[in-house]
């Protein structure tokens, strides 16, 4: 049996994986859209997005639109690379575990 691949712990969290998956499909997304899509609370969503930002996987842009605050997120190149590597490692792990039966 080959050595098990490492799964990136920053991405491995359920909500963080969902966020990166959502951001991979759009140029940028509003906080409120991400909250609706994930069903997360503001506090949890903010904390998970901050972890992704600290890892360099997402960029945040805060602005005002018609005097209302708007927070936009987009995935960085590093985030796209990390997500692709995570998916590759997961496929390898699943492939290895499926063939072990």
C-alpha positions, 0 to 999 in steps of 0.5 A, a space after each residue: 500500500 502506498 503512503 496516504 496523501 496529506 489533506 490540506 487542513 485549511 481546506 479540509 474543514 467542511 465549510 472552508 471546502 464549500 467556500 473554496 468550491 463556490 468561489 472557484 466557480 465565480 469571479 467574486 462573491 458577496 458575503 451575503 451570497 456565500 452565507 445564503 449558499 452555505 447556510 452558515 451564520 455570519 460569525 462562523 462564515 466570517 471566521 472561516 473566510 478569515 482563515 482562508 484569507 490568512 492562508 492566502 487562498 482568498 482576497 477580500 474587498 470591502 466597499 460601499 454601494 449606495 451607502 451600504 457596506 459590501 464585502 466581496 471575496 475572490 479566490 487567489 491563484 494560490 487558493 486555486 492551486 491549493 484546491 486542485 492539490 486537495 482534490 488530487 490528494 482526495 482522489 488518490 486517497 479514495 482511489 487507494 481505499 477503493 482498490 484496497 477492498 
